[in-house]
Structures are given as C-alpha cells and as structure tokens.
Amino acid sequence: MQQMLVPIRYAYTDITAITSHFRDKLGQGGYGSVYKGVLLPGDLHVAIKMLEGNSNCNGEDFISEVSTIGRIHHVNVVRLMGFCSEEMRRALVYEYMPGGSLDKYIFSSDKEKTFSWDKLNEIALGIARGIDYLHQGCEMQILHFDIKPHNILLDSNFVPKVADFGLAKLYPRGNSFVPLSALRGTIGYIAPEMISRSFGVISSKSDVYSFGMLLLEMAGGRRNANPNAANSSQSYYPSWVYDRLTEQQVGDISPVDDMHELEKKLCIVGLWCIQMKSHDRPTMSDVIEMLEGGVDGLQMPSRPFFCDEGHVHVDDSYHLSSELTAISEEEDELFCFVLLN
C-alpha cells in the first residue's frame, strides 16, 4: 500500500527493462520522448517519459518536486507512479492511458471517434476538475501552463486526465508572483499575460485562458485557427462563434437556433475563460459551476479578443503576436524572450 502512495525510484537499468530497451515509442513532447512499458509482476502498463538532458532543475530539485507531484491522487489527473534520476538520465513513470490524447478525437474526421454533446460536456467537466485540483487541492499550487488537447489523456472509459504538468511549477497558494523562468506554453493556447505583463500577472488564471481555448476547440470540433477556411470570417473560431452568439436577426430565426444547448454552453464558458485581462476570467472553481449548470443562466461576456468591429485577421497561425506587439511595444524585450524560448 505504501508503494502505491508514493512514486517508486527506479534505476536506469530498470527503465530499460520496463520499456524493453525503448522498443515502443508512444510520442515525442517538448520535454522528451514517451515510451510504453510493462511493470512486473502484474503486467501493469505504464508510459515512461524520458526527459531531455537540458532539464532546468538539478537532481535534488527534481527528486523534491517528484515527491510533491507523486502525492497527487485525483481521478482527472494522470498519476505519477515512479521516477529515475541517475546523473543526467531522468525519467517519469506514469499510468498508461489506452484512450490516447483528446486531440485525436475532437479533430478527427472519423465519425466513430466523435463524442456526443453529453460526453463532451462530461469530459470538459472532468478536465476542469483536474485543473482545479492542481490549483487548489494540493499542498502546493501546481500551475500547468500548457493546457491543450494533446495534454489531455483518456482512459479506457474515456475519463479525461490532465497530463504533462511538468516540473518546477509548484508555488505556495496565494502567491501571485510567478518568475519569468517558469514561462512555457503552446502558441494558440498561451495566455496574453505570458507575453506581456500589460494584461495582468501570470497566475492560475493563465491556465484558465488555455482551458478556454481548449473548450472552444471541443465545441467547434476543429482547431481555433483555420487560415485555409473558405470564409475568412470563420478562420478564427472564437471570433466567429462570438458573433454568432451575439447577432440579432430580424424575424423569428436566430443564428444560434441550430446550436445544441451544450455546444452553446461550452462556447460561452470558453469565451469567459479567454478574456484578455486575467482578472476578468473566472477561476476554475467558477468554471466547474458554469459547466454543471444550464445554459440559460449564463450571460455572454465582453468580446474577449483584439479586433475591430469585424473579425480577427489570422495569417499562418492564430498567435496574438501582432496584436500584442502593437498594443504594448514597450514589452518588446519580454515578447522576444517568449518567442525565442
């Protein structure tokens, strides 16, 4: 029982044996490669992430933070089962998620891989509960900074689990200051304050922004940015869906009449989450309440992105660099730092 509650330390030779000499590669991420392995006895499948040698933290920090993260037990957070730390060789041993990552389902053209609106709402709630637990349910606040479909894994029953919450992201709860060295993220999901402090402090609200972008992609069944869209007004989904939800047409037919009630709810909650100023966004606890309730009680937020009265213009991607740079040129140094790192 004790072994199940804390991460087990493995030797590198154990890791090579568990992975059968790294035979079955599951994927490649920003921090290293992930391999499938089997723990004996019991034939328990695991996913082993081999961290790149240029990891920021030293051995002591690594083990200390692994110890903290290893005490996380939540149905919507992937469980850390073990680790390896031998000189520059570092590995994290996680429970294996047979359902794979969420992006394979929400961006799939295969109808067999699509979820019903009820299931999507259930998955969204699970993800929100997992993030909220990282923010408030642990001894130390854990900020993810890279919430995206690829980092949401599904078990055999399609229960979502937040994964890849990394290391060196532990902060005392209530501490609003996050050092610049902690910055990371993926273009398209990264909160504006991660690029320019003009938009607020970096905090748990930065994860809320990323979750909002994820929620909109779940609702739209597509990536938020599609520069190849036939209609330019639909190239940036958050802008398009905001207009659709707020348009008033003459007559009895509303532009949102054909939207499913749960689709509408996911979109409205997502639009609240991606407000540009961090203090205008809800907390993850608030998000859970909104997702648990009905759509009728939800008010539309303010327009949450930079644009004129028309639409956001996107070129080859939907990062906010041009808008952010134009609005706060004094932050050039910080902006360059984020782009280069």
N, C-alpha and C positions, 0 to 999 in steps of 0.2 A: 504493500500500500504506500509506503514511504517513497519507493522508487517511482510510483505513478504520480506523485505530487510535485516532485522537483525534477528538473532536467538532469539526465544522466550524462556524465562526462565520458566520452569515447576517445580511444587512441586513434591515430590516423590509420593504423592497420585495421582497426575495427571498421572504420568508414569504408575503406576499400573492399573489405569482405562483404559488408552490408549491401553495397552497390554492385557487387560482382565486378570490381575494377571499373566502375563508372560506365557500365555497359548500356544502361537505358536512360538516355538523356530526355528529360521532360520539357526543358525550355531554357532560355537564356534571359537573364534580367540585368538591371543596372548594377547589381552587386555581385553577380556571378552566375554560374550555371547550376541548374537544378536536376538531380538525378533520382530515379525511383530506386528504392531499396527494400530489403526484407529483413525484419528483426526476428531472430530465433531465440528461444523456441516460440512457437505460436504462429509463425508465418505472418506477422503483422506488417502490412505495407506502410512505408514511410516515404517522405520526399526530403531529400538532403540537398541543402543549398551550400555549395562551396563558395565561400566569399573570396573576392579578389584580394590579392596581396597588398593592395594600397589602401586597405581599410583604415579609417581615420583614428580609431581608438586603439590604445595599447592593450596588451594581454590582460592586465589587471582590470581595466575598464570593461573590456569585453566580457570577462567572466562575471563581474559585478552586475552588468546590465542583463546578461543572460539569466542570471539568478532572479532578477526582478521580473523580467518578461516571462520566465518559466513558471511564475506563480499565478499567471493569468489563466483562469478557467471560466470560459463563457461559451455558450452554445454557438455564438456567432463570431467567434474569434478562433483562428487556427491555433492549435495547441503546439507549443514547443516542447518536444519530448527529450531532446538531448543536444549536445554540442561537442565540438572538438576544438582544442586550441593547443597546437604544437608549433612553436616558433611562428612562422608566417602562415602556417596551414590552419585555417579556421573553417568550421562547418557548423551549420544549424540543422538539426533533425526535427522535422515537423510531421504531424499526422498527414497521411496521404488523402487527397480529395479526388475520388474517382470521377466526379462530375465535371472536372476541369474548371476553367475560368468562365466568368459570366459573359465576357465579350463574344465567346463562341456561339452564344445563344441569342443575344439581343441584336447582333449584327448579321445573323445568319439568314440566308435566303431559303434555307431548308425549312419547310413548314412543320416538319416533325420536331424541330428544335425550338419552336416558338412556344412561349408560355401564354396562358390565359391572363386576362387582366387581374383576376383574383390572385393568381400565383405571383404575378409581377408585384402586386401590392404587398403580398406576404414576404417576398424576397426583399423588397425595399425596406420594409419594417425590420426585418432581420439584420440587414446591413446597418441601419440606423441604430439599432440596439447594440450592435457590436462596437460601433464607433463611440457611442455614448458611454459604454463600459470602459473603453480605453481612456476616455476623457475624465470620467468621474468615479468609476468603480474600482480603481486600482489604488494601491498605496501611493504611487507616483503617477502624475498625469502623463499619459503617453499620447504624443501628437504624431499622427501618421505622415502627413504632408505629401502623400502620393495616392490618394483615393482615386481609383479608376476601375473600369470593368475588368481589366486584366488582373487586378489585385483582389478581386472578389472570387473566392473559390466555392464550389458547390459539392456537397457530399452526395452519397448515393440516393438520398431522398430530396435532393435539390435544396437542402438547407444552406443558406449562404454563410460564409465565414470570411471575415476580414483577414487578409494575409499580407505578408511583406511589410509589416510595420517597422521593420528595421531596428537599428540600434542607435544609441546616442540621441534619443528623442524623449528622454524622461525628464520631467520638470515638476517641481513642487506645485501642487494645486493652488491656484490663486496668483501664481507668478505670471505677470503679463509680459515679461521680457523674454524673448527668445533670441539667442545670439545668431548673428549673420551666418556663422559656420554651420548652422543647422539647416540652412535652406536647401531644399530639393523639391522635385516635383516634375510633372509632365506637362508640356505645352498643351493648352486646351482645358486643363483641369486646375492649373495653378492659380491661386488667389492673387488679386491685384496687389495687395499689400506685401506679397512676397517679392514683388518687383519694385514697388515704390512705397515708401512709408507715408506718402501723402494720403493713402487710402485707409490708414489705420495701423494698429500694431499687429504683429504676427502672433497668432494665438490659436486656440481650438476653433475659432471662427474660420480660420483658413481651411480646416478640414471640412467645415460646413459648406463652404463655397465649392470645393471639389465634389462633395456628395451631391450638391445641387446639379452640377454638370452631368454627373453620372445618372441622376434621376431623370433628367430631360432626355438623355440618350435611351434610357429604358422605355420611357413613354413614347418617344419617336421611333424606336426600333431602328435607329440609324445614328451615325456619328453627328455631333452637333454641327460640324462644318462639312459642307459638301460643295467645294468650289466648282464642281462639274455639273451642278444642278441646272436643268434646262431653264428654270425660272430663277433669276438672280435673287428675288425676294425670299426664296426658300433655301438659299445657300447657307444661311446661318440659322439653324433651327430655333434656338431660344428667341431670336428676334421675330421670326415668322410666327411662332406659336403665341407669343405675347400679343402680337397684332390680332391674331385670330381670336384670342380670348377676350379682347377688349373692343373689337369692332362692333359697331351697331349698324345693322342694315334696316332699310325701310321695308316694312312688311313683317310677316309672321316668321319667316325663316331666318334663324340665326346662324352665323358661320360655325358655331360650335354645337349645333344640334346633332350632328352625326358623330360627335366625340363621345366615347364611352365615359361614364361618370368617373371611373377610376383613372382613366387616361387624363381627364381634366384635373383630377386631384393631384396626380403625380406631377403634372406640369406646373400647377400653381405653387405647390410646395417647392419644386425645383427653382422656380423664379424668385421665391422668397430667399432661398439659400444663396443665390448668386448676385445678391445686391452688392454694388461696388464697394460701399463703405462697410467695413466689418461690423460696426455697431448696429447696422440696420438688419443684419441677418439674425435668424433665430438660433438658439442653442440646439444641440442635438436632442435634448430632452423635449424642447418645444416641437421639433420636427416629428418626434415619435407621436406626440399628442395629435398633431395635424394628420399624420398618416393613419392613426387609429380612428379618427373621426370621419364624418361625412364631408362631401364637397360643399354642401350648402352653407356651412358655417365659415368657409374660407373666403377672405377678402383678397382681391388682387393687389399685389404690391406695386410700388412705383416701377417705372421702366428701369430694368437693372443693368443696362449696359450703355456704353457711349455710342451715340448715333444721333443723327439729326431726326427730324420728324419722320423720316423714312426708315431705311434699313441699314444695318451694319454691312459694310462692304468687306468682303474677305478675298484675299488673293489665293496663295497656295496653301494657306493654313489659317486657323482661326485664333492664333495667339493675338494678344491685345497690344503687341509692341508698339505699333504706330500710334494708336490712340493714347497709350500711356506716356509715350515719349513726348507727344505733342502737348499733353496736359501738364507734365512736370519735367521739363527739360533739366531742371536743377538736379534731378536724380540720375543723370546720365551715368555717373560712376557706378552707382549701385545697379542700374539696369544692365550695364556691360558685364558687371560681376556675375549676375544671374545667367546671362546668355553664355558666358564663357565657362561656367561651371555646371 
